[in-house]
Amino acid sequence: MKTLRLRRIEVDHLRHFHILKFGGIPMTPEQELRGLISDWRKQVDQLPIWSTGEERLHALMSQTLSLKASFARNRVDFPEFSWDMLLDFLISWHFKHPIGSEPCYEEDASNAVKAALEATRLESLDAALRAQAYRVRKTGGTKFRVSYKWDMGLEVADLYLERQAVPGNREEPTQKELEWASKQSRERLNAFLPPDDVISSAMERTRRAVQSWRAVHQDPPLSDDTDLGDGLNVGIMAEVLAALMAMAEL
């Protein structure tokens, strides 16, 4: 079983909090850990940098780039670390707090970047705890052992169902679809504005794929007019599925 630990910087940062009860009811280790993370967020909101002026965003970006440059210079690489996530935290915190009038010092920006580094771990951990994906055991003080508690049987079943649900022998996109896609910029593709004839061409393919899947996997086959409730029937839902598949492929 894979075990995760809060790193030392996180434990030290949270050490002076001592939460044992909520409304008179003893807290579970999960609740206590989430309570510590909640109090850590309050500490982030009280950082001196949030009372500084408009120059703070530039200072935050500069500190982040300096840190990344230092890693590159020293050939330090963390493939799983998300710099985009770190920047997202800093930018969202900047716009969350009103612009102040205090001067912005390098130390203030540095402390905020360190907090964002912690956030990349703590916020992901908190999201996993909310989803009940981890089992938490308290080992003393503010030290916790966190381990996965997912049922791998469910993962295997989900993978099996996914493979069984994918229509086989899929047709390749038509020349018309390929020509349209090759002429679009990434921005236009993201906006998703294909002409009607391209959508129709894609749906002809995906409609056949859905019909082929239904013929193999529905036993006995369901007629198109089989009622699914709320004004929907099997035929309508097959068309919806074909349309979604066509749009996803385009």
C-alpha positions as CSV (number, residue, x, y, z in Angstrom):
1,M,0.0,0.0,0.0
2,K,1.4,3.3,-1.0
3,T,1.7,5.7,1.9
4,L,2.0,9.5,1.8
5,R,3.3,11.8,4.5
6,L,3.0,15.5,5.0
7,R,6.4,17.0,4.4
8,R,8.3,18.6,7.2
9,I,7.6,22.1,6.0
10,E,3.8,21.4,6.2
11,V,4.0,19.8,9.6
12,D,6.1,22.6,11.1
13,H,3.8,25.2,9.6
14,L,0.7,23.7,11.2
15,R,2.3,22.6,14.5
16,H,0.9,25.2,16.9
17,F,-2.7,24.3,16.1
18,H,-4.3,21.7,18.3
19,I,-7.8,20.7,17.3
20,L,-9.5,17.9,19.1
21,K,-13.2,18.5,19.1
22,F,-15.9,20.0,16.9
23,G,-19.1,21.0,18.6
24,G,-18.2,18.8,21.6
25,I,-17.7,15.7,19.4
26,P,-14.2,14.1,19.1
27,M,-12.8,14.7,15.7
28,T,-11.7,12.0,13.4
29,P,-8.1,12.1,12.0
30,E,-9.5,13.2,8.7
31,Q,-11.5,16.1,10.3
32,E,-8.5,17.2,12.3
33,L,-6.2,17.2,9.3
34,R,-8.7,19.1,7.2
35,G,-9.1,21.5,10.2
36,L,-5.3,22.1,10.2
37,I,-5.4,22.8,6.4
38,S,-8.3,25.2,6.9
39,D,-6.3,27.1,9.6
40,W,-3.3,27.2,7.2
41,R,-5.5,28.9,4.6
42,K,-6.4,31.6,7.2
43,Q,-2.7,32.1,7.7
44,V,-2.2,32.6,4.0
45,D,-4.9,35.2,4.0
46,Q,-3.0,37.1,6.7
47,L,0.4,37.3,4.8
48,P,1.8,40.9,4.8
49,I,1.9,40.9,1.0
50,W,-1.9,41.2,0.7
51,S,-1.8,44.7,2.2
52,T,0.7,45.9,-0.5
53,G,0.1,47.9,-3.7
54,E,-0.3,47.0,-7.3
55,E,3.3,46.0,-7.7
56,R,2.8,42.8,-5.7
57,L,1.6,40.8,-8.8
58,H,4.8,41.6,-10.6
59,A,6.8,40.8,-7.5
60,L,5.1,37.4,-7.2
61,M,5.7,36.5,-10.8
62,S,9.3,37.6,-10.5
63,Q,9.9,35.5,-7.4
64,T,8.4,32.5,-9.1
65,L,10.5,32.9,-12.3
66,S,13.6,33.3,-10.1
67,L,12.8,30.1,-8.3
68,K,12.2,28.2,-11.5
69,A,15.4,29.6,-13.0
70,S,17.3,28.5,-9.9
71,F,16.0,24.9,-10.3
72,A,17.0,24.9,-14.0
73,R,20.4,26.3,-13.2
74,N,21.1,23.6,-10.6
75,R,19.5,20.9,-12.8
76,V,16.8,20.2,-10.3
77,D,13.8,18.6,-11.9
78,F,10.5,17.5,-10.4
79,P,8.5,16.0,-13.3
80,E,5.3,15.7,-11.3
81,F,5.4,19.3,-10.0
82,S,2.9,21.7,-11.7
83,W,4.3,25.2,-12.1
84,D,1.0,26.2,-13.7
85,M,-0.8,25.2,-10.5
86,L,1.6,27.3,-8.4
87,L,1.0,30.3,-10.6
88,D,-2.8,29.8,-10.5
89,F,-2.7,30.0,-6.7
90,L,-0.7,33.2,-6.7
91,I,-2.9,34.9,-9.3
92,S,-6.1,33.8,-7.6
93,W,-4.8,35.0,-4.2
94,H,-3.8,38.3,-5.7
95,F,-7.2,39.0,-7.1
96,K,-8.9,37.7,-4.0
97,H,-7.3,40.4,-1.8
98,P,-7.9,44.1,-2.4
99,I,-5.0,46.2,-3.4
100,G,-3.4,47.9,-0.4
101,S,-1.0,50.8,0.1
102,E,1.9,49.2,1.9
103,P,5.3,48.8,0.2
104,C,6.0,45.3,-1.2
105,Y,9.3,43.8,-0.1
106,E,11.1,40.8,-1.6
107,E,10.6,38.8,1.6
108,D,6.8,39.3,1.4
109,A,6.7,37.9,-2.1
110,S,9.1,35.1,-1.2
111,N,6.8,34.0,1.7
112,A,3.8,34.0,-0.6
113,V,5.5,31.8,-3.2
114,K,6.5,29.4,-0.4
115,A,2.8,29.3,0.6
116,A,1.8,28.6,-3.0
117,L,4.4,25.7,-3.0
118,E,2.7,24.3,0.1
119,A,-0.7,24.9,-1.5
120,T,0.1,22.6,-4.5
121,R,0.3,19.8,-2.0
122,L,-2.2,20.7,0.7
123,E,-5.1,21.7,-1.6
124,S,-4.7,18.5,-3.6
125,L,-4.6,16.6,-0.3
126,D,-7.7,18.4,0.9
127,A,-9.6,17.6,-2.3
128,A,-8.7,13.9,-2.0
129,L,-9.9,13.9,1.6
130,R,-13.2,15.5,0.7
131,A,-13.6,12.7,-1.9
132,Q,-12.8,10.1,0.8
133,A,-10.0,8.8,-1.3
134,Y,-7.5,8.5,1.5
135,R,-7.4,6.9,4.9
136,V,-5.8,9.1,7.6
137,R,-4.1,7.8,10.8
138,K,-2.7,10.2,13.4
139,T,0.8,9.2,14.6
140,G,1.2,11.9,17.2
141,G,1.0,15.7,17.6
142,T,0.3,17.1,14.1
143,K,1.8,14.1,12.3
144,F,-0.5,12.0,10.1
145,R,-0.1,9.0,7.9
146,V,-2.2,9.1,4.7
147,S,-2.8,6.1,2.5
148,Y,-5.1,5.2,-0.4
149,K,-8.3,3.4,0.4
150,W,-9.7,3.0,-3.1
151,D,-11.2,-0.4,-3.9
152,M,-9.1,-1.6,-6.8
153,G,-11.9,-4.0,-7.7
154,L,-14.0,-1.0,-8.6
155,E,-11.2,0.4,-10.8
156,V,-10.9,-2.9,-12.6
157,A,-14.7,-3.1,-13.1
158,D,-14.8,0.5,-14.4
159,L,-12.0,-0.3,-16.9
160,Y,-13.8,-3.4,-18.1
161,L,-17.1,-1.5,-18.6
162,E,-15.2,1.3,-20.4
163,R,-13.7,-1.2,-22.8
164,Q,-16.9,-3.0,-23.4
165,A,-18.8,0.2,-24.0
166,V,-16.4,1.5,-26.7
167,P,-17.8,0.8,-30.2
168,G,-15.4,-1.4,-32.2
169,N,-14.2,-1.1,-35.8
170,R,-14.5,2.7,-35.8
171,E,-14.4,4.5,-39.1
172,E,-11.7,7.0,-39.7
173,P,-12.6,10.7,-40.2
174,T,-13.6,11.6,-43.8
175,Q,-11.5,13.7,-46.1
176,K,-14.0,16.6,-45.7
177,E,-13.5,16.5,-41.9
178,L,-9.7,16.3,-42.2
179,E,-9.5,19.2,-44.6
180,W,-11.6,21.4,-42.4
181,A,-9.6,20.6,-39.3
182,S,-6.2,21.1,-41.0
183,K,-7.2,24.7,-42.0
184,Q,-8.2,25.8,-38.5
185,S,-6.0,27.5,-36.0
186,R,-6.0,26.2,-32.4
187,E,-8.1,29.1,-31.3
188,R,-10.8,28.3,-33.8
189,L,-10.7,24.6,-33.0
190,N,-11.2,25.5,-29.3
191,A,-14.1,27.7,-30.2
192,F,-15.6,24.7,-32.1
193,L,-17.4,26.3,-35.1
194,P,-17.5,23.6,-37.7
195,P,-19.9,24.1,-40.6
196,D,-23.1,22.0,-40.8
197,D,-21.8,19.7,-43.6
198,V,-18.7,18.8,-41.5
199,I,-20.9,18.0,-38.4
200,S,-23.2,15.9,-40.6
201,S,-20.3,14.0,-42.1
202,A,-18.9,13.2,-38.6
203,M,-22.3,12.2,-37.3
204,E,-22.8,9.8,-40.2
205,R,-19.8,7.9,-39.0
206,T,-20.5,8.0,-35.3
207,R,-24.2,7.1,-35.9
208,R,-23.1,3.9,-37.6
209,A,-20.7,3.2,-34.8
210,V,-23.5,3.5,-32.2
211,Q,-25.8,1.3,-34.3
212,S,-23.1,-1.3,-34.6
213,W,-22.5,-1.3,-30.8
214,R,-26.2,-1.6,-30.1
215,A,-26.5,-4.5,-32.4
216,V,-23.7,-6.4,-30.6
217,H,-24.3,-5.4,-27.0
218,Q,-28.1,-5.0,-26.6
219,D,-29.6,-8.5,-26.1
220,P,-32.5,-8.3,-26.7
221,P,-32.2,-5.2,-28.9
222,L,-34.1,-2.1,-27.7
223,S,-36.3,-0.4,-30.3
224,D,-35.8,3.3,-30.9
225,D,-39.2,4.1,-29.4
226,T,-38.3,2.5,-26.0
227,D,-39.3,5.1,-23.5
228,L,-36.6,6.3,-21.1
229,G,-38.7,8.9,-19.3
230,D,-38.8,12.7,-19.4
231,G,-39.8,12.6,-23.1
232,L,-36.7,10.7,-24.1
233,N,-36.4,7.4,-25.9
234,V,-33.6,5.1,-27.0
235,G,-33.5,6.5,-30.5
236,I,-33.1,10.1,-29.3
237,M,-30.4,9.1,-26.8
238,A,-28.6,7.2,-29.6
239,E,-28.6,10.4,-31.7
240,V,-27.4,12.5,-28.7
241,L,-24.5,10.0,-28.2
242,A,-23.6,10.1,-31.9
243,A,-23.6,13.9,-31.8
244,L,-21.4,14.0,-28.7
245,M,-18.9,11.5,-30.2
246,A,-18.8,13.5,-33.5
247,M,-18.1,16.8,-31.6
248,A,-15.5,15.1,-29.4
249,E,-13.6,13.7,-32.5
250,L,-13.7,17.0,-34.4
